[in-house]
Structure formats: C-alpha cells, structure tokens
Amino acid sequence: MENDTVAIIGPQFSVMAHVISHIANEMQVPLLSFAATDPTLTSLQFPYFVRTTHSDLYQMAAVADIVDHFQWRDVIAIYVDDDHGRNGVAALGDKLAEKRCKISYKVPFKPDNNITREEINSALVRVALMESRVIVLHIYTSYGLEVLHLAQSLGMMGSGYVWIATDWLSTVLDSDPSLSTSPAMNDIQGVITLRMYTQDSDIKKKFISRWKKLSQKEDPNQDPFGLNIFGLYAYDTVWVLASALDAFFKNGGTLSFSNDSSLNMLRGDTLHLDTMGVFVYGDMLLQKILEVNRTGLTGQMVFNPDGNLVHPSYEIINVIGTGVRRIGYWSETSGLHTMEAPNHSNSNEGLYGVIWPGQTTQTPRGWVFASNGRHLRIGVPLRISYREFVSRIEGTEMFGGYCIDVFTAALNLLPYPVPYKFIPFGDGKTNPLNSDLLHMITIGDFDAVVGDITITTNRTKIVDFTQPYIESGLVVVAPIKKLKSSAWAFLTPFTPMMWFVTGMFFLVVGAVVWILERRINDDFRGPARRQFVTIIWFSFSTLFFAHREKTVSTLGRLVVIIWLFVVLILNSSYIASLTSILTVEQLSSPVKGIESLVISNDRIGFLRGSFAENYLTQELNIHRSRLVPLNSPSEYEKALKDGPASGGVAAIIDERAYMELFLATRCEFGIVGQEFTKMGWGFGFPRESPLAIDMSTATLKLSENGDLQRIHEKWLTRSACSSEGAKQGIDRLELKSFWGLFLLSGIACFIALLSYVIRMAYRFSRHSNSNLERSSRSARLRSFLSFVNEREGEDKYRPKEKCSCRKVVHENGSVDDSTVRVHIQNNDTAQG
C-alpha cells in the first residue's frame, strides 16, 4: 500500500475492516471485503466500503427464524467481545425481539487467542446454571471447537440442549475435510450451523476440481486443503474488481492521484501513509463496482446502492455422524423452507427433521429450571374473606384452599420438578388488590402469582395467564322474596296481548268456517240466532277438540286442520307454562338486573380489591360515589338488609364464584338477571414464560381426568337453600313467540275465503241475466247475497228472470216506456 492505490481487497476480519475503512475513506479508494460480516460496516459511515459477502444481519435473522420455528423464547449468546461479536449479537437481539423472543444471558469471550481453558470452562458452567438450553455460539474458528469440546466434557452436549453455531463452524468443516474422521466430530454431534448458500453451478464444480488438483500437486502426501465459502467469495471479489476496472478505463477513467495533508500528518507510521495519494477518480471506480452484474462461483454478483450483495440466503445444516445434512434453506424474502429458491411454496415451509444433541429426534423444550438453588417465588394474596379459595394455615408458612390445591395438582403433572415457595402478599387486614399483586411480576419480585386472579384484557397486556381453571363472571345479588299464587294465576301464562289475539282468532276462524260451510252443511244453517251460537260454539270447542259440527267443504277442512294444529301448540305451551308457575317457587326482587341498576341512583356494593370497581366505572359509567367497597360476606349481608334507604346498598355486584359461596347459607338473597361478563380465573406468569404453557396443559389434564371437579367439591359446597330451583319473575308467553302460527292460520283463512268468493261470483254470473248488470249496485249486491244465502243445489232449479218491455199509451196520448217484468216459468212448471 506504499504506492499509489486504486482499490483494496480484504481484510479477513471485521475488526481490521473497521480500521482499513477509515484509511479507504481518506484515500477515496473502494474497499472490497469478502469476509467482513459485521453489520455495522455500512456505506453510511464508510462510503467506499463494498461488502462482497453477506452481512451478519441476515445470518442473525435466520437464527431468529430457527428459534421461532421451534417455539423457543429465550436463548443464551456466547460471543467474542469485539466489534464482530458484539454487533452480531446486537443484531441477533433485535431480530429475536421481532419474534417476541430474547437473549436471556450473554457470555462474552476475550477477543485474543490467549483465552484459557479455565476461562472457557468457567463461562460454560455459568451457562449450565441458567434456565435456557438454547445456546447461540458466535465466535472465531480458532477456538470454536475447543468451546464445544469443553461443553461435551461438562455434559452440555446431551439431551435437552440446543447448540446453534453461526457460519464459523461450517467454515471449519469445509476447510478441513479430515475433521470428519477425527474425534472432534463427537463434540459437535447435533449442532445446527449455517452456511451462505451458493448454487451448485458448472463453473463452481470445475473450479473446485481444479483447486483440488492444484492443492494435491503442491503436497501429494497431504489431503487437499478444503475451499470454504469465503474462499469462493474472495475469488469472485477479484473478478468483480477486474470487471469494474475494465469498465472504468473504457469510460475514460485514468489513474490520477493528489496529495492529502491529513495523510502527510501520519508520517513515520508503519504503513507509510504519508507516501500515498488520494485517488482522484475513486468515486467513478466505486460506481462501476456497484454497477457490476456478473455470474461468479457463488452466483450472481449484484450490489444494491448500499454496497451489499442482493438476495442473501443461507443453508441450515445439521451435524450428524461423520458429516453434515442440509435440513433447509433461509432467504430474506421467504424465511425457512425445505426447498431452495425459487422452488419455495407454502407446502415446503419450515425445516426437515433434526438430530439433536444426545442423538434424539424429539425437539428439546429449550429451557429447564435453573439449577442455581433458587426457588420459584409464588405470590399468594392474604385474603380476609372467602378463605375457601386462598388461606394461610395458622402458625405456618403454608397455604391452603381451592386455588392452592389446583396449582399444586397441576405442578405434579409436569414432567420435571419445580422448586417453589409461597410468598404472602398483603397486610392481612384488608383484601389486597390483585392488580398490585400482578404488578409484582412485572418488576421481578414474583415469578408467578396464585389465587383468585381474574383474567381481564388489561391484565393480559402485562402478564401471561394459564388456561382458566374456574369460570366466573360478574352477577347482581339482591334481596328476594317469594311470590304467592293468586286466584287468577291461570291467566298468567299469556300476556294480555296474547290473550286478545288468541280470542280474536277463535272468532275469525269460526266465522270463516261458517261462511265456507253454510251453503252445503245443514249444521251451519238455520235462524240467525242459531247461526251466531253455532259460530261461537264451534270456535271455542276446537280448543278441546270437542266440536260436533262436521266440515264438508274442502276449503273448510283446510282451515280447520291448520287451526287445530295452532290450537294444539297453544294448548301445550299454556299447560307447560301454567304447570311451571304453580309448581316452581317464584321469587321477586325490586332489582331486575344490571340494566335497572345502571339507570337508577341506588348504591351498589362490591368486594374491595376486586376488578369490579373499575369495570363499573369505566365500562358501565356508574359514578364512583354510588359504589360502596365491602370486605367480607358479613358486610355484604348487613348492607343488603339495611337497603339504600338506611345506608346500605340495593345490590351487590361481584364474581359468581364468590356469590355462590355467599348465597349457600343466605336464602333471603339471590342472583337477579343474567351474568353480564364471561371471565375466568388463572395463574399469572411473566410474559413469554414457558411455564405458563406447560401449566395450561396440566390444567386441561386436571379437567379431563376429573381431578378439577373433585377439588371443587372439596372446597366449594353446594347451596343448602330449599329454593335452589326457584326462579325470579315469571316467564310469560308473548305474541312474538307464536306470531308465525297465527300468520299461517290467517293466510289459510284468507286464501280459503278469497277462493270461495271468487267461485261464488263466477256461479252467480252464470245464473243471472245480463240486464241485471244495468241495475243499481245495491240491487246487484242484494241479489248476490241472496244467491250466496241459498242452499247448495237450489240455484240450479232457480227460475231465470226475463223482462217484457212494452209501450203504454195514456189517455192523453203520451207514450211511456214502462217495463213490465214477467216471470217465464220453466217448461215443466208451465205444463203444470
């Protein structure tokens, strides 16, 4: 570099690349690096830096996708404490955070090669004491195998561990083919590593073949030196620069240099920078490098404006036996796939099966309880009421209750031991706030909380909950009284409107059947009074299916059949409702439910420390002055008995689980209205805690095998009140439940009546004279009604009316066209 320089290729390490990049900036010459993968080396800080390999930013994104694919949440990072290691691990942390994962513990190694076995061993011992069993190893090739060897000696390469090595391990394996037969392979069994992906092109195969022949020619007694991925990129880098220089000279570029005072100030250093000049056309050469588009050994060499290769991709490799096995690919655009680009599809997402450390194919859980002697700190509320759920055993540090028994039973179902201890929370004088208890998890004072903790939306934002082990929701409890049956109880099943519509339909159906039947059925004929009684009798006798009049016409039968079906449904519903009213105890309360409480101004009680207070004020907009905090069931009872007029409350709003215990021996109160929230109780854990998932699975097992119900029966007794089957209020049958039936019957009556009228009108027109049409409407109507009122068959023998018109001449000589109607009898009548 002591002569005039137009470009720099190298160096092989990111730390040195940082130093050389500063010099390249001063000399204004492009720096092409085939091995510097530090993600902080960018064109923003070093405008002449061109990376002819891929940044560790993409390699760490691939590692994060692998961690997320196997549903691990915490990893341990072992790295070299220099720019290469720190910046790579920082990029890993950012990519893991995008997957809601994190680095739980970092182990930095000294950057020099003088690190001792004792230092490595001490660091690995600390790692073994941590909870996470997923270890990412981002170090140099010089002592990477030594770290894995010491891990093997400490038993950290066995079942349950996950080792993910960055591309340093694939570089070692590719560089030394003899390693596959060495004892060192036993130390890396099951490790996952990454390698920059290059296509198996013909030019690559030919080059590797020539490389092997050349290396054997140099020393026939030794195995040929392997060619790793960075060697291929170094070869392509030389050709990229050659192509750029060719384009540079073709476009009129020249080798012209100028002096820089800043370089003269460095006189006397070992690099002799004071003898170097500034390349005048450095920007032009840099542009030609970025415009290169050629196919090399590693694939297409194309750069983006930032000076990085486009389309980064990696191979995911699993070390097995004496070799390696490719288990998938990763690309920036498609993530993990089992097929190489461009054959990606939804069907081949993910990875092939992995042989993990310990020669197992079962995916490790990725974490264990730390073996550093620390117990799991479980926060438990010190309750002063409803101690059936959580209570401290007097004189001890132990706890009992429904919640405690469920928690310990779930722990016993876990496939691993969990050391824990209960820590009381609260002063023992008032019920502690559950929100404060959960906050202790977020600040790290508790590792979990157990108790009557309701799962709410706001709480799930700060902690993770297990599956609910008991269902609960807010209900309204108010004083109730028994309703006595009255003498008019038989009218109660139907509402007044229902009674009115039902009675009207009885009359309508009777009238319709009378119209349809009276011409052909003697049962519906006779004097007007008799016909009126027949209509009434026929209508209401269908209620008991006791009508004695038989229907003859088809239309009448259709109407009656549909009406009898309606009557059958009405009769059955009425009997069922009346039976319920007379046999089931009816309860009444001045409070009808949460709706009536919201619109009233009465005071409402709630359990101190419960989330009900915030729900009532924030969700239902009830003013806080109406809310009365209460501490115990005895205070509940007193406040309800006093009532709002005497300083008490009109109702209590609390969770069903509490209220069922409260009502077990207090039959003068009851739940009114419907449960207006659907919630449950769960155990709280820190966000992304793997124990929360396992405890959820254990809770579901308790429910499936019946243990959860047995614990419930042990602690939560059933109600001793005799009115257990009672109901509040009376469920009356309304018109809206039967309007379909009435509509069906009404349509049948209308269609039958319309068909009958049309048929009668047609028959009337056939038996009437055309001259009748010229008479008045009232005359025609009377004639039609007379026709309809006749007995069926009489109209067939009815005499036809004809008119004989003659002129009448009066004595005064005037002429009057008078009409004299003459009845022409039938032939047989005339003959008589």
DORO-235209 format. One line per 3 residues: their letters; for each residue x, y, z of C-alpha. Coordinates in pm, whole numbers, plus 50000, padded with zeros to 5 digits. Example, Ala and Ser with C-alpha at 12.3 -4.5 7.8 and 13.67 -1.06 7.14 Angstrom:
BEGIN
AS	51230,49550,50780  51367,49894,50714
! end
This chain:
BEGIN
MEN	50000,50000,50000  50305,50226,49999  50249,50302,49629
DTV	49950,50472,49473  49641,50254,49532  49310,50248,49340
AII	49129,49972,49540  49174,49747,49842  49060,49383,49873
GPQ	49022,49242,50224  49081,49216,50515  48958,48882,50654
FSV	48832,49014,50989  48566,49272,51067  48781,49441,51336
MAH	49057,49514,51086  48798,49616,50826  48689,49899,51056
VIS	49046,50032,51062  49111,49994,50688  48773,50157,50607
HIA	48891,50481,50769  49204,50475,50552  48999,50396,50240
NEM	48780,50698,50315  49085,50926,50332  49239,50779,50015
QVP	48898,50773,49839  48956,50419,49712  48695,50138,49721
LLS	48745,49872,49988  48606,49533,49880  48570,49289,50172
FAA	48483,48923,50117  48494,48829,50490  48390,49132,50699
TDP	48035,49042,50807  47996,49299,51088  47651,49454,51027
TLT	47769,49799,51143  48006,49826,50846  47781,50026,50617
SLQ	47816,50283,50340  47662,50547,50567  47978,50555,50781
FPY	48221,50424,50522  48105,50534,50176  48387,50345,49998
FVR	48314,50014,50171  48173,49740,49946  48076,49405,50103
TTH	48120,49117,49858  47976,48870,50108  47661,48881,50323
SDL	47616,49077,50644  47563,48903,50977  47237,49095,50996
YQM	47084,48834,50766  47253,48542,50938  47107,48654,51271
AAV	46765,48690,51109  46796,48325,51002  46893,48223,51356
ADI	46592,48412,51496  46362,48233,51249  46502,47897,51361
VDH	46439,47986,51727  46086,48098,51648  46021,47791,51430
FQW	46082,47559,51726  45884,47791,51959  46172,47872,52191
RDV	46161,48207,52364  46497,48254,52538  46849,48195,52411
IAI	47198,48231,52556  47457,48406,52338  47826,48317,52359
YVD	48036,48557,52151  48370,48731,52109  48385,49065,52284
DDH	48491,49273,51984  48312,49465,51708  48239,49146,51517
GRN	48092,48960,51813  47912,49245,51990  47750,49385,51679
GVA	47646,49041,51559  47481,48958,51893  47315,49301,51898
ALG	47163,49223,51558  47051,48885,51694  46877,49056,51986
DKL	46688,49288,51750  46573,49004,51527  46466,48792,51825
AEK	46266,49085,51962  46070,49094,51635  45969,48733,51710
RCK	45884,48814,52073  46196,48625,52186  46502,48748,52372
ISY	46862,48683,52475  46832,48590,52841  47206,48568,52913
KVP	47524,48684,52734  47869,48529,52771  48149,48740,52614
FKP	48495,48590,52548  48816,48789,52521  48892,48873,52157
DNN	49252,48749,52165  49356,48391,52115  49513,48371,52461
ITR	49187,48276,52632  49250,47982,52861  49058,47658,52900
EEI	48979,47758,53258  48810,48078,53142  48605,47892,52884
NSA	48514,47622,53135  48407,47878,53395  48185,48054,53143
LVR	48021,47727,53037  47950,47636,53399  47761,47964,53440
VAL	47565,47883,53124  47471,47541,53262  47315,47707,53566
MES	47080,47917,53351  46723,47826,53258  46762,47847,52880
RVI	46907,47546,52699  46925,47716,52356  47281,47840,52302
VLH	47396,48053,52006  47773,48033,51950  47912,48333,51756
IYT	48291,48317,51786  48602,48266,51574  48717,47944,51413
SYG	49041,47947,51613  48883,47824,51937  48524,47740,51848
LEV	48587,47366,51853  48759,47400,52190  48441,47554,52335
LHL	48230,47266,52208  48484,47012,52338  48469,47157,52689
AQS	48088,47169,52668  48093,46798,52585  48308,46727,52890
LGM	48061,46919,53108  47767,46715,52978  47625,47011,52786
MGS	47608,46826,52453  47348,46582,52579  46972,46557,52551
GYV	46784,46878,52622  47049,47116,52489  47033,47309,52162
WIA	47350,47447,52003  47327,47686,51709  47667,47782,51567
TDW	47699,48065,51317  47888,48018,50988  48225,47978,51161
LST	48152,47606,51213  48057,47538,50852  48375,47723,50752
VLD	48584,47489,50970  48412,47180,50832  48457,47293,50472
SDP	48820,47398,50524  48937,47072,50687  48793,46757,50522
SLS	48996,46541,50760  48789,46668,51051  48510,46423,50962
TSP	48726,46131,51079  48874,46300,51385  48750,46263,51746
AMN	48639,46626,51735  48328,46517,51544  48197,46357,51863
DIQ	48194,46700,52026  47969,46863,51767  47701,46598,51712
GVI	47354,46750,51679  47479,47106,51636  47294,47330,51388
TLR	47511,47563,51182  47463,47796,50886  47644,47841,50555
MYT	47597,48108,50292  47406,47947,50009  47570,47915,49667
QDS	47427,47726,49373  47599,47410,49252  47680,47557,48908
DIK	47910,47402,48650  48172,47675,48685  48177,47619,49062
KKF	48225,47243,49022  48504,47292,48767  48682,47545,48988
ISR	48669,47316,49294  48803,47032,49084  49096,47245,48964
WKK	49155,47358,49324  49182,47002,49449  49424,46911,49172
LSQ	49636,47216,49244  49650,47153,49620  49744,46786,49567
KED	50016,46891,49327  50166,47121,49588  50181,46844,49854
PNQ	50076,46495,49736  50129,46345,50083  49852,46551,50249
DPF	49483,46578,50196  49386,46874,49977  49304,47191,50164
GLN	48930,47248,50157  48780,47553,49996  48527,47728,50219
IFG	48261,47981,50124  48484,48281,50196  48744,48149,49950
LYA	48479,48140,49679  48372,48495,49760  48740,48607,49757
YDT	48778,48466,49404  48460,48641,49287  48576,48966,49452
VWV	48889,48975,49235  48679,48932,48921  48432,49199,49035
LAS	48716,49448,49071  48864,49340,48737  48528,49391,48563
ALD	48486,49732,48727  48837,49843,48625  48772,49734,48269
AFF	48453,49942,48258  48637,50225,48433  48906,50252,48167
KNG	48659,50208,47881  48468,50510,48012  48777,50732,48008
GTL	48897,50679,48364  49260,50744,48442  49492,50675,48733
SFS	49532,51019,48881  49628,51097,49239  49657,51405,49456
NDS	49820,51482,49791  49621,51499,50115  49751,51697,50411
SLN	49578,51463,50654  49783,51173,50518  50104,51375,50542
MLR	50041,51416,50914  50079,51036,50950  50449,51048,50853
GDT	50653,50784,51029  50387,50521,51092  50441,50162,50985
LHL	50202,50187,50692  50383,50488,50542  50051,50653,50464
DTM	50227,50981,50403  50363,50842,50075  50016,50761,49943
GVF	49799,50985,49732  49426,51039,49706  49269,50863,49408
VYG	49100,51137,49210  48856,50907,49031  48771,50691,49331
DML	48402,50780,49314  48389,50679,48949  48552,50342,49016
LQK	48318,50286,49312  48021,50347,49087  48150,50098,48830
ILE	48190,49835,49107  47829,49886,49218  47716,49851,48854
VNR	47882,49509,48812  47641,49233,48720  47818,48907,48654
TGL	47786,48540,48740  48060,48407,48962  48134,48094,49162
TGQ	47890,48200,49434  47614,48302,49195  47500,48637,49065
MVF	47720,48923,49187  47485,49221,49201  47504,49505,49453
NPD	47242,49734,49597  47307,50109,49638  47437,50048,49993
GNL	47722,49832,49863  47582,49494,49977  47506,49185,49771
VHP	47139,49134,49695  46929,48825,49772  47105,48691,50085
SYE	47031,48328,50162  47171,48055,50388  47178,47679,50416
IIN	47070,47530,50752  47299,47235,50833  47278,46966,51098
VIG	47597,46786,51203  47529,46412,51204  47777,46124,51230
TGV	48085,46190,51020  47927,46458,50807  47653,46713,50776
RRI	47297,46708,50649  47114,47002,50495  46779,47045,50674
GYW	46658,47356,50497  46720,47696,50349  46665,48052,50462
SET	46615,48359,50243  46537,48719,50323  46209,48709,50130
SGL	46076,48362,50212  46217,48266,50551  46270,47896,50626
HTM	46198,47639,50354  46299,47284,50281  46349,47363,49912
EAP	46598,47605,49762  46484,47917,49578  46293,47960,49352
NHS	46105,47642,49449  45959,47793,49767  45592,47729,49839
NSN	45362,47704,50137  45389,47325,50128  45763,47323,50196
EGL	45786,47587,50467  45991,47501,50776  46275,47251,50816
YGV	46338,46881,50783  46377,46670,51097  46677,46743,51317
IWP	46901,46503,51507  46958,46695,51831  47240,46657,52083
GQT	47200,46328,52263  47101,46155,51937  46732,46233,51979
TQT	46475,46344,51724  46241,46494,51984  46259,46871,51978
PRG	46407,46994,52309  46184,47207,52529  46457,47469,52526
WVF	46457,47551,52896  46476,47398,53241  46451,47537,53590
ASN	46776,47697,53685  46992,47465,53895  47140,47752,54089
GRH	46939,47671,54403  46681,47947,54352  46318,47853,54410
LRI	46025,47982,54209  45875,48271,54403  45496,48236,54405
GVP	45296,48535,54526  44978,48450,54719  44722,48707,54841
LRI	44650,48723,55214  44270,48725,55199  44040,48808,55489
SYR	43724,48689,55312  43630,48384,55106  43916,48189,55256
EFV	43788,47877,55083  43987,47993,54781  44315,48101,54942
SRI	44411,48100,55310  44721,48073,55518  44738,47783,55759
EGT	44767,47933,56105  45111,47915,56261  45286,47803,55941
EMF	45414,47944,55613  45190,47705,55421  44875,47790,55228
GGY	44558,47601,55151  44238,47645,54960  44083,47570,54625
CID	44331,47777,54421  44631,47634,54604  44517,47275,54555
VFT	44461,47328,54182  44806,47484,54146  44991,47207,54330
AAL	44795,46937,54145  44894,47096,53811  45259,47115,53919
NLL	45256,46744,53999  45155,46670,53640  45459,46846,53492
PYP	45730,46614,53355  46000,46797,53551  46040,46911,53913
VPY	45963,47271,54000  46115,47404,54324  45893,47679,54460
KFI	45791,47865,54770  45479,48066,54851  45527,48430,54947
PFG	45231,48608,55115  45116,48941,54972  44906,49184,55176
DGK	44876,49312,55531  44620,49051,55642  44371,49323,55741
TNP	44214,49400,55405  44197,49210,55079  44498,49309,54864
LNS	44444,49442,54514  44501,49174,54254  44634,49436,54013
DLL	44909,49520,54264  44985,49152,54302  45029,49112,53926
HMI	45247,49422,53917  45494,49239,54140  45557,49002,53848
TIG	45640,49284,53609  45902,49431,53847  46058,49089,53910
DFD	45959,49038,54274  45746,48731,54194  45792,48458,53934
AVV	45421,48372,53941  45101,48450,54134  44839,48206,54257
GDI	44496,48299,54382  44156,48423,54278  44304,48622,53988
TIT	44051,48716,53722  44175,48715,53363  44096,49054,53208
TNR	44208,49225,52888  44421,49485,53063  44595,49225,53276
TKI	44690,49009,52977  44894,49304,52848  45141,49280,53138
VDF	45147,48909,53229  45067,48571,53076  44784,48362,53220
TQP	44725,47991,53214  44405,47838,53089  44116,47927,53327
YIE	44065,47666,53596  43727,47804,53702  43468,48004,53512
SGL	43346,48324,53665  43174,48647,53574  43003,48944,53733
VVV	42650,48893,53866  42400,49104,54059  42287,48984,54404
API	41986,49149,54568  41719,49069,54833  41443,48846,54701
KKL	41100,48742,54827  40869,48456,54742  40562,48522,54529
KSS	40232,48365,54640  39993,48217,54387  39673,48421,54325
AWA	39320,48318,54228  39389,48445,53877  39709,48251,53828
FLT	39552,48064,53535  39566,48387,53333  39939,48438,53397
PFT	40092,48215,53123  39981,48450,52843  40035,48822,52816
PMM	39723,49040,52767  39806,49089,52401  39847,48716,52359
WFV	39505,48656,52513  39344,48920,52289  39494,48788,51964
TGM	39411,48428,52054  39046,48515,52126  39015,48715,51806
FFL	39148,48425,51602  38893,48189,51761  38615,48418,51637
VVG	38771,48478,51296  38826,48109,51227  38470,48031,51336
AVV	38329,48300,51107  38537,48180,50810  38429,47818,50857
WIL	38062,47931,50884  38087,48119,50553  38254,47823,50380
ERR	38007,47563,50514  37661,47725,50535  37558,47659,50168
IND	37626,47286,50184  37620,47198,50555  37290,47195,50747
DFR	37482,47223,51078  37563,47581,50984  37214,47681,50861
GPA	36906,47798,51038  36781,48114,51205  37030,48396,51261
RRQ	37042,48343,51634  37115,47976,51590  37390,48051,51337
FVT	37555,48303,51573  37557,48049,51855  37700,47790,51616
IIW	37991,48019,51525  38076,48083,51892  38032,47720,51992
FSF	38235,47582,51702  38521,47831,51755  38584,47768,52122
STL	38504,47397,52117  38811,47348,51893  39015,47438,52199
FFA	38928,47095,52343  38884,46926,52002  38518,46875,52102
HRE	38341,47045,51808  38043,46836,51697  37983,47013,51364
KTV	38149,46834,51077  38307,47029,50796  38208,46920,50446
STL	38381,47157,50207  38746,47115,50110  38830,47473,50198
GRL	38663,47445,50536  38854,47130,50620  39181,47301,50523
VVI	39113,47593,50754  39007,47367,51042  39312,47138,51012
IWL	39557,47428,51024  39368,47589,51312  39365,47265,51513
FVV	39744,47248,51472  39772,47603,51607  39540,47518,51896
LIL	39749,47210,51978  40066,47419,52010  39891,47690,52213
NSS	39731,47436,52443  40060,47250,52510  40251,47573,52574
YIA	39982,47704,52807  39972,47384,53013  40353,47371,53042
SLT	40377,47735,53149  40092,47708,53399  40244,47393,53549
SIL	40575,47575,53597  40404,47872,53758  40208,47661,54006
TVE	40482,47412,54097  40810,47610,54080  40868,47864,54352
QLS	40856,48218,54214  41086,48484,54351  41066,48859,54313
SPV	41320,49139,54360  41297,49514,54319  41624,49490,54122
KGI	41577,49323,53784  41939,49310,53673  42237,49523,53579
ESL	42028,49739,53341  41792,49853,53615  42087,49926,53846
VIS	42265,50141,53587  41967,50370,53527  41883,50400,53897
NDR	42056,50611,54161  42083,50334,54423  42409,50249,54596
IGF	42593,49937,54479  42830,49724,54682  43142,49543,54559
LRG	43428,49345,54706  43725,49564,54797  44022,49478,54578
SFA	43809,49331,54301  43830,49446,53941  43453,49509,53958
ENY	43511,49869,54068  43700,49965,53754  43457,49773,53536
LTQ	43153,49951,53678  43305,50296,53650  43488,50262,53318
ELN	43267,50023,53122  42919,50098,53263  42985,50465,53350
IHR	42847,50433,53703  42960,50723,53919  43213,50624,54182
SRL	43006,50792,54458  42742,50520,54415  42990,50239,54483
VPL	43041,50105,54834  43352,49887,54900  43285,49590,55129
NSP	43532,49349,55286  43350,49034,55387  43030,48830,55343
SEY	42902,48960,55677  42930,49316,55548  42750,49204,55231
EKA	42462,49069,55438  42431,49376,55659  42442,49620,55365
LKD	42175,49428,55173  41944,49403,55474  41978,49773,55553
GPA	41899,49874,55197  41984,50205,55032  41734,50396,55249
SGG	41924,50304,55568  42278,50349,55445  42308,50007,55286
VAA	42307,49904,54923  42040,49796,54677  42253,49518,54533
IID	42599,49363,54532  42798,49318,54211  43067,49055,54237
ERA	43201,48744,54068  42982,48435,54053  43238,48218,54231
YME	43221,48442,54539  42845,48484,54523  42775,48113,54510
LFL	42957,48076,54842  42778,48380,54984  42434,48250,54884
ATR	42498,47897,55007  42351,47975,55351  42167,48303,55285
CEF	41845,48216,55112  41691,48561,55152  41922,48685,54874
GIV	41962,48568,54519  42119,48635,54181  41894,48854,53967
GQE	41930,48900,53593  42191,48737,53375  42565,48710,53422
FTK	42689,49009,53224  43058,48923,53183  43225,48595,53089
MGW	43562,48552,53254  43774,48301,53439  44050,48265,53694
GFG	44404,48171,53600  44759,48164,53735  44978,48459,53634
FPR	45333,48430,53495  45578,48673,53333  45530,48746,52964
ESP	45657,48470,52734  45710,48236,53029  45732,47875,52903
LAI	45599,47754,53237  45265,47923,53164  45219,47699,52859
DMS	45304,47381,53047  45077,47478,53337  44792,47541,53093
TAT	44838,47190,52956  44844,47048,53309  44525,47239,53399
LKL	44345,47090,53099  44458,46744,53209  44311,46808,53556
SEN	43980,46894,53392  43985,46587,53168  44067,46334,53440
GDL	43812,46473,53687  44058,46597,53948  43948,46957,53899
QRI	43587,46867,53982  43695,46672,54291  43892,46971,54418
HEK	43588,47191,54353  43362,46960,54554  43616,46955,54838
WLT	43627,47331,54892  43317,47483,54736  42998,47346,54895
RSA	42659,47341,54724  42372,47563,54832  42170,47450,55131
CSS	41872,47670,55044  41545,47495,54960  41473,47747,54685
EGA	41758,47624,54471  41524,47552,54181  41331,47877,54212
KQG	41321,48147,53951  41299,48521,53975  40999,48664,53797
IDR	40753,48488,53570  40831,48397,53213  40504,48475,53032
LEL	40433,48357,52682  40433,48651,52444  40285,48703,52100
KSF	40627,48719,51936  40679,48351,52014  40365,48245,51824
WGL	40318,48505,51551  40430,48251,51292  40147,48017,51383
FLL	39889,48294,51374  40026,48413,51042  39992,48062,50898
SGI	39632,48031,51015  39548,48383,50892  39689,48314,50545
ACF	39488,47988,50526  39167,48171,50619  39232,48449,50369
IAL	39310,48214,50080  39010,47992,50156  38775,48292,50184
LSY	38911,48450,49866  38872,48127,49671  38516,48089,49797
VIR	38417,48444,49698  38568,48406,49350  38384,48080,49295
MAY	38053,48224,49418  38093,48530,49197  38154,48312,48895
RFS	37849,48093,48964  37635,48398,49032  37731,48549,48698
RHS	37621,48233,48517  37273,48230,48677  37196,48599,48641
NSN	37063,48785,48334  37278,49037,48153  37009,49303,48207
LER	37078,49281,48579  37409,49448,48513  37221,49766,48425
SSR	37054,49774,48764  37193,49958,49066  37490,49833,49270
SAR	37280,49782,49579  37037,49568,49379  37318,49357,49244
LRS	37468,49319,49593  37137,49216,49745  37088,48970,49465
FLS	37441,48829,49519  37392,48793,49895  37056,48626,49836
FVN	37231,48388,49597  37503,48308,49849  37248,48251,50126
ERE	37067,47984,49925  37116,47617,49992  37356,47444,49757
GED	37150,47293,49468  36863,47544,49481  37037,47775,49239
KYR	37032,47501,48975  36649,47497,48964  36602,47867,49026
PKE	36372,48036,48761  36553,48266,48524  36428,48626,48508
KCS	36331,48783,48179  36193,49126,48106  35897,49200,47873
CRK	35900,49567,47775  35602,49739,47613  35495,50086,47538
VVH	35199,50221,47735  34978,50480,47566  34795,50704,47809
ENG	34458,50860,47755  34621,51193,47694  34813,51038,47406
SVD	35154,51031,47576  35373,50727,47548  35560,50581,47850
DST	35825,50317,47808  35730,50115,48120  35884,49788,48197
VRV	35664,49505,48298  35852,49215,48441  35705,48877,48352
HIQ	35823,48556,48501  35851,48285,48241  35821,47958,48418
NND	36013,47652,48329  35860,47415,48084  35764,47162,48346
TAQ	35616,47436,48562  35422,47577,48266  35290,47243,48186
G	35166,47216,48536
! end
